[in-house]
Amino acid sequence: MVEIKNPLYNAVAPSTQSIHADSHLRVTSDVTAPITVSTTFEYAKTSVDACNYGPDQRYVYSREGTPVLTKVEATLSTLCEGHAVVYGSGLTAAYAVLIEHRPKKIALGDCYFGIREVVKQYQRLVPGVQVVGLECSYEKVDMVWLESPINPTGEVKDIGSYALRAHAAGAILVVDATLAPPPLSYPFRQGADIVVHSATKYMGGHSDLLAGIVVTKSAKSAETLRHSRYILGTGTGNLECWLLLRSLRTLTVRIRQQSQTASRIVALLEGHRRSAIHSACHTPTAHELKLGSRIASVSHASLQLCATNCSFIENQHPEGFGAVFAIKFKCKDTALFVARHLGLHRFATSLGGVESLVDWRHGWDATADPTLLRVSVGLEGFDDLARDWAQTLLALNDHMVAQAKI
């Protein structure tokens, strides 16, 4: 069977990798990979064990593998600098890591609430599993699960420092890098042992597929995961695989623009907040107060750059930051008003798509701050998104003034 990962493309640009890393798997003359919908494949005439798809590929049943799945995993393996295994969702991928490594004590920090629910499911299967905080002692910890950037704030953690702590304790470090896919981050370079992504988000990028990815350092580990996936049927469907492959072709150009726009929007909103603060050197104008007085805080990796002990950020993210940030308002009703009145931001959950989204996380997760909105910046123009925020913040001011008169 042909090697999934093609080393010829290890040294080229990520944009080239995303388009050509699976070219060694091409069998037909189609320029775009064809959609494979068949669940079963005819055996070769010579032997049931012989290759039946080109000179070096063999497929029998779609639960085990398909041509388009192989192409997706080849592309992702090169992009992510490892060996990628694709699953039906991000949470399925996370569960596969737990089942494969069977940790007895997990260090877990701030993360997507779905990961915590997956860990609870794992604890039901393996009684006695302990979960401690990310900043606790790693004594007897055998798995450290780190999310960076963090959902929903978009802030980042120092992967290298957690790798040193985990390895000193004999633990493995799993990094969920969903919010910063290549070329924004490469966690293996900082010492991660396993990388996971919800491919539903930026990898998919069009809000039209569910998939998850586990990336390992060794081909052997990836094959073990693939065998378990085959037995349990936790892979992704043919159409979703094809949609994911289509999306990967434009990943680099999408995520770079989204990253740049997000950092500019964050700077704009943080500027509004600061301009509305009275100080000995500054008295806000009426317009500045209308725009920023109800913003409590803005969170994003770009705002960490000037913070103490954050010198790692530029090395870890030399090409920019994720396109998700959080904004808090003075009260819940204010946050909901903004979410419902932004015109170019759809009020919906999820993130990473070409369209900008705003989500009130408290609606999904009761532990989330009810004054917080998570914003996923899409591919719209910066000027248009900036205008959308300004119009909404001014409308919020008018609404609050009117409410005060009632």
N, C-alpha and C positions, 0 to 999 in steps of 0.2 A: 504494500500500500504506500502511496506517495506520502512524503513528509508534509504535514499541514503547514508548518512555518517555513517560509522561503528566506534563507539568510541573505540572499542577494539584495534585499531591500532594507536591511538593518541600518544602513548608513545614509539613506536618502531622506529628504524632507518629509515631515508627517503628511503633508498634502499629497505627496507622491505615493507614500505608503498606502494611504487610504484608497487610492485609485488602482494601484498596480500590485499590491502585496499578494493577491490571490491569482495573479496571471498564469502561474505555473499549473493551475488547476483547470484552465480553460480547455474544453473539449470540442465545443461547437464554434461556429463562426460568428455567433451573436456578439455584438460589441457590448451590450448590456447583458448581464447574466440572466438567463431565462428563469421564469418562475417554475419550480418543480413542485407539482401537486400530488404526484403519485406516492402512495404509501408502500408500494412494493416494487421490486425490480427483478427483471428476468435474469436467470442465471446465465453465465457464459456457456457456450456450447461444449467447450472442452472439459470443464469441471465446475462444480458448484463453488469451489474455493478460488476460482480464477477471477481476474479483474474483468468487470463487465461494463465499465464506464471509462472509455479511453484505455490507454495502455497500462495505467498504473493506479486506477481507482476501482473500488468494489463496493457496491451497495446492495443490501438485501431487503431491509425493512426500515421504514422511516423513523421508528423509535430509536434505532441504533444510529442512523445518520443518513443524510441526503447530500446531494452535490452542493446545494446552496448553503446548507449549514457548514459544510467544510470550508466553503469560500469565506463565510462570515468569520469563522474561527481563525482562519489563516490571516485575514486582514487585521482582526483584533489582536492576535498574538504579536504581530509585528508592531502595530501601533502602541501596544501596552508594554512592550519589551519583556514578554514572558510567553506563557502558553495558556491560551484562553479557552474556557469551556462555557457554552451558552446555555441558559436555563429559561424556563417559562416566565419568570419574573425576578425582580431584584431580591425579594424576600425568599423565594425558592433557592436562589443562589446562596444567600446567607445561611439558610438552613442546611444546605449541602456541605458548607464548610464545617459547621458544627458537627454534623453526623460523621463526616470523614475524620475529624481530629479528636472528637469526643473529649473535650476539655472537662476537667473536674472543678476548676475555679477560674472564672472569667472576670477580667477587669474591664469595666464598661463605663464610658463617660457620657457626655451630652451627645445625643444622637436622635435620629428619626424614630418616632415612637413605635413604628412597625418592627424595628430591630429588637426592641425590648419585648414585644409580643412573641417574636420568633424564639428568643431566648427562653421565654416562659414555656413555650411548646416543647422546646428541647428539655427543659427541666422536668416536664411531665414524663418524657421518655426515659430520661436518665436521672432518677431521684438522687438527691444529695448534692447536686451541682450548686456551687456557691457563686454569687455575683457580688463583686465589690466595686468601689468607685475607681475611676481612672487614676486618681491621685493618691490612692491608698498604697499601703505596702504591697509589694508583689510577691511576698512569701507564699509559696505553694501555688501561685498563679501559673497556669499553663497556657492561657490565651489572653492576649490584650487586644481588645477591639476598639479601634480608634476611627472616628469619623472626622475627616478633614478634607474640605471645608465642612463646617457644621451646619446642619439643617435645623433651624431656619435662618440663622443669622448670617451665614456666608463667611464667618470668621474662620481662621485656620489655626491648626496646632502644629507644634514642632515635631514632625514625624521622626527626625533623627534622634531627638532626646528620648522619645518613647521607645524607639528601637533599642537604644543602649540599655534602658532600664529593663525592658522585656527580656532581652537576650542574656543579661546578667543574672536574671532570675530563672533562666532556662525555659522561658515562655516564647511562643511565636507571636508575631505582631501582624494582625489583620487590619488593613486600612480600607475603609469605605471612601473612595474618592469620587463618588457619583457627581458631586457638584464641581469637580475640576478634572474633566477627562483630558487626555493628551490633546494638544500640546501644552496644557496649562499645568499639569503635574505628572510626575513619574515616581510614584512612591517607592519603587524598588531601589532607586538611586539613594534614598534616605534610609534604607535598611528594612523596609517592609518585607515580610515573608509571603504574604498573600494579599492580593488587591481585589476588591469587589466593586462592581458598579451596578446600579439599576440602569440598564440600557434603555428603559422606557423614557428616560430623561434626555440628556444631551446626546447620547449615542444615537438614539432614535430621532429625537429632535423635531418631530412633526405631530406629536400627540396622537399617534395612530397605531402604536404597537406596545405590547408588553414583553419585556425580556430582561434577563439578568445575566451577569458575567462574573465568573471567578477566574482570576489570572494567577497562575502559579509560576514558580521559578523553574521547575523541572518538567520535562515532557512526561516522565513517568507518573508524577502526581496528577497531571492532567488526564492521562489515560485511565487512572484509577477512578477519577471523578466521572469520566465519560461512561465507564462501565456501570457505575452506580446509577447514573442518569438513565442509561438504557434499561436497567432492571426496574427502576421505579417509575419510568415514564415521565420524568420531570423536565424534559426538553421543551423547546418552543416549536410552534407549528411552521409549516412550509411558507405560508404567506408572510408571517411575522419575520421569519428569517430573511426573506427577500426584501421586505420593507427596511429591515435593519441594514442590510448590505447597501441598499440604495442610499440610506441616510449617511452611512459612514463615508461615502464618496465626498460629501461636502462638510464633514465634521469640522475640519480645521478652519475653513473660512467662516463657518457659522459661529463657532465658539469664540474665535478671536474678535469678531465684530460685537458679539453679545457682551464679551468681557469688557471691551473698551467703552461701550455705551453704558454698561452698568456702573463702571467706576465714575463716569462723568455725571450720571444721574445721582449717585450717592453723594458726590462732592456738591452738587447743586442743592440737594435737600439738607445736607449738613450745613451748608452755607446759609440756607433759609433759617434753620434752627438757631444758629449762632447769631445771626443778624438781628434776631428778635429778643436777644438778651440785653438787659440794661447793664452798663458797667460805667466805671469812672471815665472811660475813654470813648464810650459809645452810647448814644441815645437813639433807639430804633425809630425809624419813620413809621407813619401809619401803615404804609404799604408793607414794610418789613414785618410788622406785627401781624398783619393779616395773613401773610404767607407762612410765617414760622412759629408763631407763639403757641400753637397747639401741638407742635412736634416735641415729643419728650426725648427721643434719642434715635439715632440711625446707626446700624451695625453692619460692617462689611470688612473684608480683609484689607481693603485699601486704606481704611481708617486706622488699622493697627500699625501701620508703618512707622509712626512716630512714637508708638508706645514703648515702654521699657521692656527689655528682654524679647524683642520681636525682630532682632537682626537676621533671624533665619529666613524670614518671609521672602525676601528678594531672591535668595539662593534656591528656595524651594519652589518658587513660582516666578521664574524669570520672564515668562511671556504673558503675565497678567493673572487676574484672579477670576474666580467664578462669577457668574452673572446673576446670582441670587443675593439679596440683602434683606434686612429686616428694618422696619420703621415702627416705632412706638408712639402712640399719641397719649394725650392727657387722660382719656377715659375710653371705655369700650364703645360707647355710642359714636364717638368721634371716629374711631377706627372703622367701624362699620359704615358710617356715612361715606368716608373716603373710598372704601372698597366698592361700594355700590355706585359711586358717581364718576369714577375714572372712566373715560371714554375709550381709550385705546388699550386698556388693561382689562382682560376678561376676568370677572370675579369667579374663579374656579380653582380647584386644587391642582396639584402636580406642578411641574417645572421643566425647564429645559427646551420647550418648544419654540418654534419660530415666532409665535405670538407672545406678547407680554401677558403675564398672569399676576393677579393679586389674590392672596388667600388669607382668610382669617383662621389661623391654625387652631384657635380655641374651639372652633366648631367640630374639629376632628379629634383633638386631643385635649381632654379636660384639664390636663396639667399645664397647658400652654397659657401664656399671659394673654388675657382677653383684650389688652390694648395693643397687641402686636399684629402687624400685617407682614406676611412674607411676600416679597416681590421677585418675580422671575422676569428678567428683561429679555425681550425677544429681538427681532431683527428690524423693528421699525426705526425710523430715523430719530436721532437724538433730539433735534429741534421739536419734532412732533410730540415725543414723549415728555419733554420738558414743558411744552405748552399744556399738555394734558394735566400734568401735576399742578401747574400754576392755576389753571382754571378751576381745578377741583379744590385746591386749598383756599382760593378766594370764595368759591361757593360755600365751602365749609364755614368760613368766617361769617358770611351773610346769614347762613342757617343758624349759627350759634347766637348771633346778635338778635335775630328774629325770635328764637326760642326764649332768650332772656327777657323779652318784652311781654311774653305771654303770662 
